[in-house]
Amino acid sequence: MLPAKAKKRPLEEVTFATGDAVTDRQLQRRAKSGELLRIAAGVYVEAGSEEEIIGRVRRNWQKLAAHAVPGAVVSHLSAFVSGITPSNEVVISHPTRFNRRIKYPGLVLVLTKGPSPLAGDFRLGALDLYWSSPERALLENMSRGSKATRASAQAVEERLIAMLNVNKEAGLNRIRDRIRELAIPLDAKKSFESLNGMIGALLKTHSKGALKTKAGLNIARGTPIDTERLALFDVLATALRVTVLPDIPEIAAPGDARIHFAFLESYFSNYVEGTKFSLEEAEDIVLRNKIVAQRPKDSHDILGVFELANRTETRGSVPPVGEDFVEVLRAWHAQMLARRPEVNPGQLKLETNYAGTTEFVRPSHVCGTLIEGSRLAPSVPEGLARAIYYLFLIAEVHPFEDGNGRISRLVMNAELSRVGRSRVIIPTLFHPQFVDCLRALTRGKETEPIIQAISKTATWCAQFDYVHLDKLLAQLRKTNAFEESPAQFRLLNLD
């Protein structure tokens, strides 16, 4: 009786010989026919172009590593960068199989000496392959050895900073305790000493000399920074340096025109934040100093923004970069909301604030992030470009309990007035679109929407004559500027 014909195995991206003679001969025949490609002894991939084969190898690197070195641990740089390093290598540790390189198309397994899985290391599914715990990876990357297999000291420090941001001081102390325990089986006493110095400096229990990164030094000085936000500010600054923007000279000359512009700036800036008055009431408050008896605090909110927008000493004076930026910002905020002690005018926020699902910069990181963010401003062309940068810097940090939108627009306009350019008003009808543009930059790093939105509104503002208030208000009404529903109305003359 003839033996039954072996059933053909389904085609997979990576297939391994099993030791079964019949099945393995079938794999060999499929390789000979060109259906499969043999990439190592007993290892086959689905045939294709070179690019396709490399893609299949890299997608299945975990299977390949578990097959080649069972019981190994993904370690060192690979544990820091999600597996495959920038040089297309995977670093794995094993106690008996090391100092070898196993090559596949587009991928190399780098075997280094290290203990078998330790407590805290986790298994990769059903594979006989493990991943270094975060604490083990920190020790491994601070060890001696080839620089190609280790993360830089700066990358290790940045990882510690991220751990501190997420887990707070108590969490980082627990991580340090775990690193101390692992230093013994990993024979990494010196690595622990280096990490302990970094952690101590971040927690301000040791000398700052152990830290090298700007973020780490700021934490040690008591002014930690939000590194992700700084990277976002750099994205915007880069875009603003190369974008052609409208250059509109000041259109509101000293006198009535400047007063009327500042009045509208204050009216709209407060209205969109919920401090709503009729135009007639707002005129009485700002132009005739008639406080609405039933709403004294709201009345002073409008006066506060108006005075900052109109007074020469604040109108065209941008807060200086660095630590003074924060202090001047606080002084403006204190003046703007002087009649609202419940929102701590002039004081940086004590609790994290949100807009929908967006979490703004944490209170502990506000000061440092504003300082470093302001230092990037001079790298942006002055005028409208730098004004947009200042707007987003303050709006994104959200440094105060209340009034962040108003103060961000005041600083934006102060930069424009500083260089003799026309200020920008965000009318009520356009405000939802304006917020959407800010959100696009926050969540998706999309710079074009906010740049275009401010550019359009700058041009829109420049079309009006601000000398005669009645005529000005009539013109604004015709554009639907005072309407609230974008679904029902369109801001006319915006383009």
C-alpha positions in Angstrom: 0.0 0.0 0.0 1.4 3.3 -1.0 1.9 6.0 1.7 -0.6 8.8 1.8 0.5 11.9 0.0 1.7 14.6 2.5 -0.8 17.4 2.9 0.5 20.7 1.6 1.1 23.2 4.4 -0.6 26.6 4.0 1.8 29.3 2.8 3.0 31.7 5.6 5.4 34.6 5.5 7.9 32.6 7.6 8.0 28.8 7.8 10.3 26.6 9.8 11.4 23.1 9.2 9.9 20.7 11.8 12.2 17.7 11.7 9.5 15.6 10.0 11.1 14.2 6.9 8.0 14.3 4.7 7.0 17.8 5.7 10.6 19.1 5.4 11.0 17.6 1.9 7.9 19.3 0.9 9.4 22.7 2.0 12.5 21.9 0.0 10.5 21.2 -3.1 8.5 24.4 -2.7 11.8 26.3 -2.4 13.1 24.6 -5.5 10.0 25.5 -7.4 10.4 29.2 -6.4 7.4 29.3 -4.2 9.6 29.7 -1.1 13.0 31.2 -0.4 15.4 29.5 2.0 17.0 32.3 4.2 18.7 30.1 6.8 19.0 26.5 7.7 15.4 25.3 8.0 14.0 28.8 7.6 11.9 29.8 4.6 10.0 32.9 3.6 7.4 33.4 0.9 9.2 34.3 -2.3 8.9 37.7 -3.9 10.9 40.8 -4.7 13.9 41.8 -2.5 11.8 44.5 -0.9 9.0 42.1 -0.2 11.3 39.5 1.3 13.0 42.1 3.6 9.5 43.3 4.7 8.5 39.7 5.6 11.7 39.1 7.6 11.3 42.3 9.6 7.6 41.8 10.3 8.4 38.3 11.7 11.6 39.1 13.6 10.2 37.9 16.8 9.5 34.4 15.3 12.9 34.3 13.8 14.6 35.3 17.1 12.6 32.7 19.1 13.5 30.0 16.6 17.2 30.9 16.4 17.9 31.5 20.1 15.1 30.0 22.3 14.8 31.5 25.7 16.6 34.7 24.7 15.7 38.2 26.0 15.2 41.2 23.7 17.5 43.7 25.4 19.8 46.7 25.4 19.0 49.2 22.6 16.3 47.0 21.1 14.3 47.1 24.4 14.4 50.9 24.0 13.3 51.2 20.4 10.6 48.6 20.1 12.8 45.9 18.7 14.5 46.7 15.4 17.2 49.4 15.8 17.9 52.1 13.2 20.7 49.9 11.8 18.2 47.0 11.3 19.5 44.9 14.1 17.8 43.2 17.0 19.9 42.9 20.2 19.1 39.8 22.3 20.7 38.4 25.4 21.4 34.8 26.3 23.6 33.2 29.0 25.4 30.7 26.8 24.9 31.8 23.2 26.5 35.2 22.6 29.1 37.1 20.6 27.4 36.0 17.4 25.5 37.7 14.6 22.8 35.8 12.8 22.0 37.4 9.4 18.8 37.4 7.5 17.8 39.5 4.5 17.5 43.1 5.9 17.9 42.0 9.5 20.7 40.9 11.9 20.3 39.3 15.3 23.1 40.5 17.6 23.6 38.0 20.4 25.1 39.4 23.6 25.8 37.8 27.0 23.1 38.2 29.6 21.1 36.3 32.1 17.9 34.3 31.3 14.6 36.0 31.9 14.4 37.7 35.2 11.5 38.7 37.3 9.7 41.6 35.5 10.8 40.5 32.0 7.8 39.4 30.0 7.2 36.7 27.5 6.2 37.6 23.9 3.0 35.7 23.5 3.5 32.0 23.0 7.0 32.4 21.7 10.0 31.3 23.6 11.3 34.9 23.6 11.2 37.5 26.3 11.5 41.3 26.6 13.6 43.2 29.2 11.7 44.9 31.9 12.0 48.7 31.8 14.4 48.6 34.8 16.6 45.9 33.2 16.7 47.8 30.0 18.0 50.9 31.8 20.8 49.0 33.4 21.7 47.2 30.1 21.9 50.5 28.2 24.2 52.0 30.9 26.6 49.0 30.7 29.9 48.9 28.9 30.0 47.4 25.5 29.5 48.3 21.9 27.8 51.7 21.4 25.9 50.1 18.5 24.0 47.9 20.9 23.3 50.5 23.6 21.1 53.7 23.8 23.0 56.9 24.5 23.3 58.3 28.1 21.1 61.1 26.9 18.4 58.7 25.7 18.5 56.9 29.1 18.2 60.3 30.9 15.2 61.2 28.7 13.6 57.8 29.5 14.0 58.6 33.3 12.4 62.0 32.8 9.5 60.4 31.0 9.2 57.9 33.9 9.2 60.8 36.4 6.6 62.7 34.4 4.3 59.7 34.3 4.9 58.1 37.7 5.9 61.1 39.8 8.6 61.1 42.4 7.3 58.1 44.4 7.1 56.0 41.2 10.6 56.9 40.2 11.8 55.9 43.6 10.2 52.5 43.2 11.9 52.2 39.8 15.2 53.0 41.5 14.6 50.3 44.1 13.9 47.7 41.4 17.0 48.8 39.5 19.1 48.2 42.6 17.7 44.7 43.0 18.4 43.8 39.3 21.9 45.1 39.4 23.0 42.0 41.3 21.9 39.3 38.8 23.0 41.5 35.9 26.4 42.2 37.5 25.8 45.9 36.8 27.0 47.7 39.9 28.5 50.5 37.9 25.5 50.9 35.8 23.3 51.2 38.9 25.7 53.9 40.3 25.3 55.9 37.1 21.5 55.5 37.1 21.3 56.3 40.8 23.1 59.5 40.2 20.8 60.5 37.4 17.7 59.6 39.4 19.0 61.4 42.5 19.6 64.5 40.5 16.2 64.4 39.0 14.8 64.0 42.5 17.2 66.7 43.7 18.8 64.5 46.3 22.2 64.5 44.5 24.4 66.9 42.6 23.0 68.2 39.3 26.3 67.2 37.7 24.9 63.8 36.8 22.5 65.3 34.3 23.3 66.3 30.7 20.0 67.0 28.9 18.2 70.4 29.0 15.1 68.7 30.4 17.0 67.0 33.2 18.8 70.2 34.2 15.5 72.1 34.3 14.0 69.5 36.6 17.0 69.7 38.9 16.6 73.5 39.0 13.0 73.1 39.9 11.7 74.1 36.5 11.0 70.9 34.6 9.8 71.2 31.0 7.3 69.4 28.9 9.6 68.1 26.2 6.8 66.9 23.9 5.3 70.4 23.9 8.7 72.0 23.2 9.1 69.6 20.2 5.6 70.8 19.0 6.7 74.5 19.4 9.7 73.7 17.3 7.5 72.2 14.6 5.4 75.4 14.5 8.5 77.6 14.5 10.0 75.7 11.6 6.9 76.1 9.6 6.6 79.9 10.4 10.2 80.5 9.2 9.4 79.4 5.7 5.7 80.5 5.3 5.0 83.7 3.4 2.6 85.7 5.5 0.7 89.0 4.9 2.6 92.1 6.1 -0.1 94.6 7.1 1.0 98.0 8.5 -0.8 99.4 11.6 -4.2 100.7 10.5 -5.5 102.1 13.8 -3.7 105.4 14.3 -3.5 106.9 17.8 -6.7 108.5 18.9 -10.2 107.3 18.2 -9.2 104.5 15.8 -6.8 102.9 18.3 -9.4 103.2 21.1 -12.1 101.6 19.0 -9.9 98.8 17.8 -8.9 98.0 21.4 -12.6 98.2 22.4 -13.5 95.6 19.8 -10.5 93.5 20.7 -11.6 93.3 24.3 -15.3 92.8 23.4 -14.7 89.8 21.1 -11.9 88.3 23.3 -14.2 88.3 26.3 -17.4 87.3 24.4 -15.9 84.1 23.0 -14.8 83.1 26.5 -18.3 83.5 27.9 -18.2 87.1 29.2 -21.1 88.3 27.1 -22.5 91.8 27.0 -24.5 93.6 24.4 -22.5 96.0 22.3 -24.3 98.9 24.0 -23.4 97.7 27.5 -19.8 97.1 26.4 -19.6 100.6 25.0 -20.8 102.0 28.3 -18.3 100.0 30.2 -15.2 100.7 28.1 -15.9 104.1 26.6 -18.0 105.7 29.3 -16.7 103.8 32.4 -20.2 102.7 33.4 -19.9 99.5 35.3 -22.9 97.2 35.0 -24.1 97.1 38.6 -25.3 93.5 38.5 -22.1 92.3 36.9 -19.1 94.2 38.3 -16.6 91.4 37.8 -17.6 90.8 34.2 -17.4 94.5 33.5 -13.9 94.7 34.9 -12.9 91.7 32.7 -13.7 93.8 29.6 -11.9 96.8 31.1 -8.9 94.7 31.9 -8.3 93.5 28.4 -9.1 96.9 26.9 -6.5 98.6 29.1 -3.8 96.1 28.2 -4.6 96.5 24.5 -4.7 100.3 24.6 -2.0 101.4 27.0 1.3 102.2 25.3 3.4 100.5 27.9 1.7 97.1 27.4 0.2 97.5 23.9 3.5 97.1 22.0 5.7 95.5 24.6 6.2 91.8 24.4 7.4 90.0 27.6 11.1 89.4 27.3 12.3 85.9 26.7 13.5 83.6 29.5 12.5 83.8 33.1 11.2 87.4 32.7 8.7 86.1 30.2 6.8 84.3 32.9 7.0 87.2 35.4 5.6 89.8 32.9 2.9 87.3 31.8 1.9 87.0 35.4 1.8 90.8 35.8 -0.5 91.2 32.8 -2.7 88.4 34.0 -3.0 90.0 37.4 -4.0 93.3 35.9 -6.5 91.7 33.5 -8.3 89.7 36.2 -7.7 92.0 39.1 -11.3 91.8 40.3 -11.5 88.0 40.2 -9.6 86.7 43.3 -11.3 83.4 42.9 -9.2 82.6 39.8 -5.9 83.6 41.4 -4.9 86.5 39.1 -1.2 86.6 38.4 -0.6 83.1 39.8 0.3 80.1 37.8 -2.3 77.3 37.9 -2.2 74.7 40.7 -4.1 72.0 38.9 -4.0 70.6 35.4 -6.6 72.1 33.1 -8.3 70.5 30.1 -10.1 71.4 26.9 -12.2 68.3 26.0 -9.7 65.4 25.9 -6.7 67.7 25.5 -4.6 67.9 28.7 -2.5 71.0 28.9 0.9 71.3 30.5 1.1 70.1 34.1 1.4 72.8 36.8 4.9 71.5 37.7 6.1 72.0 34.1 4.5 75.3 33.3 7.3 77.7 34.3 10.1 75.7 32.7 8.1 75.1 29.5 7.2 78.8 29.1 10.8 79.8 29.7 12.2 77.5 27.1 9.4 78.1 24.7 9.9 81.8 24.9 13.6 81.4 24.1 12.6 79.8 20.8 10.5 82.9 19.8 13.5 85.0 18.5 14.2 82.3 15.9 10.9 83.1 14.3 10.6 86.1 12.0 9.2 89.1 13.8 5.7 90.3 13.0 2.8 88.0 12.2 4.9 84.8 12.2 6.2 85.5 15.7 2.8 86.7 16.9 1.3 83.3 15.8 4.1 81.5 17.7 3.4 83.5 20.9 -0.3 82.8 20.6 0.1 79.1 20.4 2.9 79.0 23.0 0.6 80.4 25.7 -2.6 78.7 24.5 -0.9 75.3 24.5 0.8 75.7 27.9 -2.4 77.2 29.4 -0.5 78.5 32.4 -3.4 80.1 34.4 -6.6 78.8 35.9 -8.6 81.2 33.8 -8.0 83.8 31.1 -5.5 81.8 29.0 -7.2 82.6 25.6 -7.4 86.3 26.4 -3.8 86.6 27.5 -2.5 84.6 24.5 -4.3 86.9 22.1 -3.0 90.0 23.9 0.6 88.8 23.6 0.1 87.9 19.9 -1.1 91.5 19.3 1.6 93.0 21.4 4.2 91.5 19.1 2.3 93.0 16.1 2.1 96.4 17.7 5.8 96.2 18.7 6.8 96.2 15.0 4.1 98.6 13.8 1.9 95.9 12.2 -1.9 95.7 12.4 -3.4 93.7 15.3 -5.7 90.8 14.9 -9.3 90.3 16.2 -10.9 86.9 16.3 -14.7 87.6 15.7 -17.3 85.6 17.4 -18.4 83.7 14.3 -14.9 82.6 13.5 -13.9 81.5 17.0 -15.1 77.8 16.6 -12.9 77.5 13.5 -10.0 79.2 15.2 -10.2 76.6 18.1 -10.4 73.8 15.6 -7.2 75.0 14.1 -5.4 75.2 17.4 -6.6 71.6 18.1 -5.3 70.4 14.8 -1.8 71.6 15.8 -2.0 70.2 19.3 -3.3 66.7 18.3 -1.9 66.3 14.8 1.0 68.6 14.5 -0.8 70.3 11.6 0.7 73.8 11.3 -1.1 75.1 8.2 -4.6 75.5 9.6 -3.7 77.9 12.4 -1.2 79.9 10.3 -3.9 80.3 7.5 -6.6 81.1 10.0 -4.6 84.0 11.7 -3.4 85.2 8.3 -7.0 85.4 7.0 -8.3 87.2 10.1 -5.4 89.7 10.0 -6.4 90.6 6.4 -10.0 90.7 7.4 -9.4 93.1 10.2 -7.5 95.5 7.9 -10.5 96.1 5.6 -12.4 98.3 8.2 -12.1 102.0 9.1 -11.8 102.2 12.9 -12.2 106.0 13.2 -16.0 106.2 13.4 -17.5 103.5 15.7 -21.1 103.5 14.5 -20.0 103.1 10.9 -17.5 100.4 12.0 -20.1 98.4 13.9 -22.5 98.6 10.9 -19.8 97.2 8.6 -19.0 94.4 11.1 -22.6 93.4 11.3 -22.8 93.1 7.5 -20.0 90.5 7.7 -21.9 88.5 10.4 -19.0 89.0 12.8 -21.3 89.1 15.8 -23.2 85.9 15.0 -22.5 82.7 17.0 -23.6 79.9 14.7 -21.2 78.8 11.9 -23.9 76.4 10.8 -26.3 79.2 10.1 -23.9 82.0 9.1 -20.6 82.5 7.2 -18.1 85.2 8.0 -18.2 87.4 4.9 -15.2 89.1 3.3 -12.8 86.6 5.0 -11.1 85.8 1.8 
